Amino acid sequence: MVWLSRKCEKCGKYTLKKEQCPYCGGKVRVPHPPKFSPDDKYLMYRMALKKGGQLSEGDVH
């Protein structure tokens, strides 16, 4: 699925521009959460990034 709208991380306004915010010049991102899947192969990696932790070699399957 293609997401057209973007949200500025700096001012919080929405735009269709993909490069930068036309209002303040800030970085834009897709405001929608990723699609949920109960058998997510990458859950461990996303949780480690969210917590700011690092994965050790024993964590990788």
N, CA, C and O atoms as CSV, one atom per row, in Angstrom:
chain,resi,resn,atom,element,x,y,z
A,1,MET,N,N,0.847,-1.174,0.000
A,1,MET,CA,C,0.000,0.000,0.000
A,1,MET,C,C,0.892,1.236,0.000
A,1,MET,O,O,1.895,1.282,0.712
A,2,VAL,N,N,0.533,2.220,-0.784
A,2,VAL,CA,C,1.308,3.445,-0.905
A,2,VAL,C,C,0.691,4.526,-0.028
A,2,VAL,O,O,-0.500,4.819,-0.129
A,3,TRP,N,N,1.522,5.118,0.840
A,3,TRP,CA,C,1.073,6.220,1.683
A,3,TRP,C,C,1.518,7.518,1.036
A,3,TRP,O,O,2.708,7.706,0.780
A,4,LEU,N,N,0.581,8.418,0.768
A,4,LEU,CA,C,0.911,9.674,0.117
A,4,LEU,C,C,1.198,10.792,1.103
A,4,LEU,O,O,2.053,11.638,0.837
A,5,SER,N,N,0.513,10.816,2.222
A,5,SER,CA,C,0.692,11.925,3.159
A,5,SER,C,C,1.920,11.696,4.033
A,5,SER,O,O,2.260,10.562,4.370
A,6,ARG,N,N,2.566,12.780,4.386
A,6,ARG,CA,C,3.726,12.780,5.266
A,6,ARG,C,C,3.475,13.770,6.391
A,6,ARG,O,O,2.676,14.694,6.240
A,7,LYS,N,N,4.154,13.583,7.525
A,7,LYS,CA,C,4.021,14.488,8.660
A,7,LYS,C,C,5.404,15.015,9.025
A,7,LYS,O,O,6.370,14.256,9.106
A,8,CYS,N,N,5.484,16.313,9.244
A,8,CYS,CA,C,6.749,16.939,9.613
A,8,CYS,C,C,7.071,16.596,11.062
A,8,CYS,O,O,6.208,16.693,11.935
A,9,GLU,N,N,8.311,16.197,11.316
A,9,GLU,CA,C,8.731,15.868,12.676
A,9,GLU,C,C,8.968,17.126,13.505
A,9,GLU,O,O,8.937,17.081,14.735
A,10,LYS,N,N,9.203,18.237,12.834
A,10,LYS,CA,C,9.531,19.479,13.532
A,10,LYS,C,C,8.283,20.274,13.922
A,10,LYS,O,O,8.110,20.622,15.090
A,11,CYS,N,N,7.409,20.563,12.944
A,11,CYS,CA,C,6.240,21.408,13.224
A,11,CYS,C,C,4.938,20.618,13.347
A,11,CYS,O,O,3.951,21.153,13.851
A,12,GLY,N,N,4.909,19.348,12.895
A,12,GLY,CA,C,3.726,18.511,13.042
A,12,GLY,C,C,2.674,18.689,11.962
A,12,GLY,O,O,1.597,18.101,12.058
A,13,LYS,N,N,2.954,19.484,10.939
A,13,LYS,CA,C,1.984,19.681,9.854
A,13,LYS,C,C,2.096,18.550,8.843
A,13,LYS,O,O,3.143,17.918,8.702
A,14,TYR,N,N,0.986,18.311,8.139
A,14,TYR,CA,C,0.930,17.271,7.121
A,14,TYR,C,C,1.191,17.868,5.747
A,14,TYR,O,O,0.846,19.020,5.482
A,15,THR,N,N,1.806,17.068,4.871
A,15,THR,CA,C,2.124,17.512,3.526
A,15,THR,C,C,2.169,16.312,2.587
A,15,THR,O,O,2.207,15.167,3.035
A,16,LEU,N,N,2.166,16.577,1.292
A,16,LEU,CA,C,2.329,15.532,0.287
A,16,LEU,C,C,3.764,15.480,-0.231
A,16,LEU,O,O,4.117,14.573,-0.985
A,17,LYS,N,N,4.584,16.437,0.162
A,17,LYS,CA,C,5.988,16.476,-0.261
A,17,LYS,C,C,6.752,15.351,0.432
A,17,LYS,O,O,6.506,15.057,1.602
A,18,LYS,N,N,7.682,14.719,-0.294
A,18,LYS,CA,C,8.430,13.599,0.266
A,18,LYS,C,C,9.807,13.999,0.778
A,18,LYS,O,O,10.380,13.296,1.611
A,19,GLU,N,N,10.350,15.116,0.297
A,19,GLU,CA,C,11.714,15.487,0.639
A,19,GLU,C,C,11.803,16.187,1.987
A,19,GLU,O,O,12.510,15.729,2.885
A,20,GLN,N,N,11.076,17.311,2.128
A,20,GLN,CA,C,11.114,18.090,3.362
A,20,GLN,C,C,9.829,18.881,3.507
A,20,GLN,O,O,9.065,19.026,2.553
A,21,CYS,N,N,9.598,19.387,4.696
A,21,CYS,CA,C,8.390,20.151,4.991
A,21,CYS,C,C,8.431,21.496,4.265
A,21,CYS,O,O,9.423,22.217,4.375
A,22,PRO,N,N,7.370,21.851,3.521
A,22,PRO,CA,C,7.363,23.141,2.827
A,22,PRO,C,C,7.154,24.326,3.771
A,22,PRO,O,O,7.382,25.471,3.380
A,23,TYR,N,N,6.726,24.067,5.000
A,23,TYR,CA,C,6.455,25.149,5.952
A,23,TYR,C,C,7.700,25.540,6.746
A,23,TYR,O,O,8.004,26.725,6.885
A,24,CYS,N,N,8.422,24.543,7.269
A,24,CYS,CA,C,9.571,24.850,8.129
A,24,CYS,C,C,10.881,24.242,7.632
A,24,CYS,O,O,11.945,24.555,8.167
A,25,GLY,N,N,10.820,23.372,6.610
A,25,GLY,CA,C,12.035,22.749,6.086
A,25,GLY,C,C,12.490,21.532,6.879
A,25,GLY,O,O,13.589,21.024,6.656
A,26,GLY,N,N,11.659,21.061,7.800
A,26,GLY,CA,C,12.015,19.915,8.639
A,26,GLY,C,C,11.897,18.586,7.909
A,26,GLY,O,O,11.407,18.519,6.782
A,27,LYS,N,N,12.350,17.541,8.566
A,27,LYS,CA,C,12.303,16.185,8.018
A,27,LYS,C,C,10.872,15.660,8.099
A,27,LYS,O,O,10.188,15.876,9.099
A,28,VAL,N,N,10.414,14.968,7.043
A,28,VAL,CA,C,9.065,14.402,7.025
A,28,VAL,C,C,9.144,12.879,7.092
A,28,VAL,O,O,10.135,12.276,6.681
A,29,ARG,N,N,8.074,12.264,7.623
A,29,ARG,CA,C,7.996,10.808,7.728
A,29,ARG,C,C,6.563,10.371,7.484
A,29,ARG,O,O,5.643,11.188,7.520
A,30,VAL,N,N,6.376,9.083,7.237
A,30,VAL,CA,C,5.044,8.517,7.057
A,30,VAL,C,C,4.399,8.411,8.439
A,30,VAL,O,O,4.978,7.792,9.332
A,31,PRO,N,N,3.209,9.001,8.639
A,31,PRO,CA,C,2.602,9.009,9.967
A,31,PRO,C,C,1.842,7.734,10.336
A,31,PRO,O,O,1.340,7.621,11.455
A,32,HIS,N,N,1.752,6.789,9.427
A,32,HIS,CA,C,0.968,5.584,9.665
A,32,HIS,C,C,1.826,4.494,10.303
A,32,HIS,O,O,3.000,4.369,9.957
A,33,PRO,N,N,1.280,3.712,11.214
A,33,PRO,CA,C,2.049,2.614,11.807
A,33,PRO,C,C,2.224,1.481,10.796
A,33,PRO,O,O,1.449,1.379,9.846
A,34,PRO,N,N,3.234,0.627,10.992
A,34,PRO,CA,C,3.407,-0.500,10.074
A,34,PRO,C,C,2.258,-1.493,10.211
A,34,PRO,O,O,1.594,-1.551,11.246
A,35,LYS,N,N,2.036,-2.254,9.179
A,35,LYS,CA,C,0.984,-3.258,9.162
A,35,LYS,C,C,1.278,-4.335,10.210
A,35,LYS,O,O,2.424,-4.765,10.343
A,36,PHE,N,N,0.266,-4.770,10.949
A,36,PHE,CA,C,0.448,-5.768,12.006
A,36,PHE,C,C,0.333,-7.177,11.449
A,36,PHE,O,O,-0.517,-7.464,10.606
A,37,SER,N,N,1.196,-8.037,11.930
A,37,SER,CA,C,1.145,-9.446,11.580
A,37,SER,C,C,1.470,-10.260,12.834
A,37,SER,O,O,2.486,-9.997,13.478
A,38,PRO,N,N,0.635,-11.243,13.201
A,38,PRO,CA,C,0.916,-12.036,14.403
A,38,PRO,C,C,2.197,-12.862,14.297
A,38,PRO,O,O,2.822,-13.151,15.318
A,39,ASP,N,N,2.595,-13.244,13.106
A,39,ASP,CA,C,3.838,-14.003,12.938
A,39,ASP,C,C,4.919,-13.101,12.328
A,39,ASP,O,O,5.473,-13.396,11.269
A,40,ASP,N,N,5.201,-12.005,13.019
A,40,ASP,CA,C,6.162,-11.009,12.575
A,40,ASP,C,C,7.589,-11.523,12.772
A,40,ASP,O,O,7.995,-11.829,13.893
A,41,LYS,N,N,8.344,-11.615,11.680
A,41,LYS,CA,C,9.711,-12.116,11.744
A,41,LYS,C,C,10.672,-11.094,12.346
A,41,LYS,O,O,11.734,-11.466,12.845
A,42,TYR,N,N,10.317,-9.823,12.304
A,42,TYR,CA,C,11.241,-8.770,12.708
A,42,TYR,C,C,10.861,-8.096,14.024
A,42,TYR,O,O,11.395,-7.033,14.341
A,43,LEU,N,N,9.961,-8.682,14.788
A,43,LEU,CA,C,9.507,-8.099,16.046
A,43,LEU,C,C,10.666,-7.868,17.016
A,43,LEU,O,O,10.753,-6.810,17.639
A,44,MET,N,N,11.543,-8.839,17.142
A,44,MET,CA,C,12.666,-8.733,18.067
A,44,MET,C,C,13.553,-7.529,17.715
A,44,MET,O,O,14.021,-6.824,18.609
A,45,TYR,N,N,13.782,-7.296,16.433
A,45,TYR,CA,C,14.636,-6.191,16.001
A,45,TYR,C,C,13.968,-4.841,16.247
A,45,TYR,O,O,14.618,-3.896,16.692
A,46,ARG,N,N,12.670,-4.751,15.958
A,46,ARG,CA,C,11.965,-3.487,16.179
A,46,ARG,C,C,11.888,-3.141,17.655
A,46,ARG,O,O,12.030,-1.977,18.027
A,47,MET,N,N,11.663,-4.140,18.500
A,47,MET,CA,C,11.602,-3.891,19.937
A,47,MET,C,C,12.962,-3.434,20.469
A,47,MET,O,O,13.025,-2.563,21.336
A,48,ALA,N,N,14.044,-4.014,19.957
A,48,ALA,CA,C,15.382,-3.600,20.388
A,48,ALA,C,C,15.655,-2.158,19.970
A,48,ALA,O,O,16.244,-1.395,20.736
A,49,LEU,N,N,15.238,-1.781,18.773
A,49,LEU,CA,C,15.420,-0.400,18.328
A,49,LEU,C,C,14.576,0.560,19.146
A,49,LEU,O,O,15.027,1.655,19.482
A,50,LYS,N,N,13.365,0.160,19.466
A,50,LYS,CA,C,12.472,1.025,20.231
A,50,LYS,C,C,13.007,1.257,21.642
A,50,LYS,O,O,12.913,2.364,22.173
A,51,LYS,N,N,13.564,0.218,22.241
A,51,LYS,CA,C,14.117,0.336,23.590
A,51,LYS,C,C,15.495,0.982,23.589
A,51,LYS,O,O,16.008,1.355,24.643
A,52,GLY,N,N,16.095,1.114,22.416
A,52,GLY,CA,C,17.418,1.713,22.326
A,52,GLY,C,C,18.537,0.750,22.665
A,52,GLY,O,O,19.688,1.159,22.816
A,53,GLY,N,N,18.210,-0.511,22.786
A,53,GLY,CA,C,19.210,-1.516,23.138
A,53,GLY,C,C,19.863,-2.119,21.912
A,53,GLY,O,O,19.438,-1.896,20.778
A,54,GLN,N,N,20.883,-2.871,22.165
A,54,GLN,CA,C,21.598,-3.568,21.103
A,54,GLN,C,C,21.277,-5.055,21.193
A,54,GLN,O,O,20.997,-5.573,22.273
A,55,LEU,N,N,21.318,-5.729,20.060
A,55,LEU,CA,C,21.122,-7.173,20.036
A,55,LEU,C,C,22.472,-7.851,20.210
A,55,LEU,O,O,23.465,-7.415,19.628
A,56,SER,N,N,22.517,-8.896,20.993
A,56,SER,CA,C,23.747,-9.674,21.118
A,56,SER,C,C,23.682,-10.831,20.127
A,56,SER,O,O,22.635,-11.084,19.530
A,57,GLU,N,N,24.797,-11.530,19.952
A,57,GLU,CA,C,24.828,-12.632,18.992
A,57,GLU,C,C,23.899,-13.763,19.399
A,57,GLU,O,O,23.409,-14.488,18.533
A,58,GLY,N,N,23.644,-13.935,20.679
A,58,GLY,CA,C,22.756,-14.988,21.156
A,58,GLY,C,C,21.297,-14.717,20.852
A,58,GLY,O,O,20.484,-15.641,20.860
A,59,ASP,N,N,20.945,-13.454,20.579
A,59,ASP,CA,C,19.560,-13.090,20.292
A,59,ASP,C,C,19.143,-13.429,18.871
A,59,ASP,O,O,17.955,-13.617,18.609
A,60,VAL,N,N,20.087,-13.510,17.957
A,60,VAL,CA,C,19.778,-13.747,16.548
A,60,VAL,C,C,19.541,-15.230,16.330
A,60,VAL,O,O,20.328,-16.064,16.777
A,61,HIS,N,N,18.444,-15.561,15.635
A,61,HIS,CA,C,18.087,-16.968,15.391
A,61,HIS,C,C,18.611,-17.424,14.068
A,61,HIS,O,O,18.410,-18.578,13.689
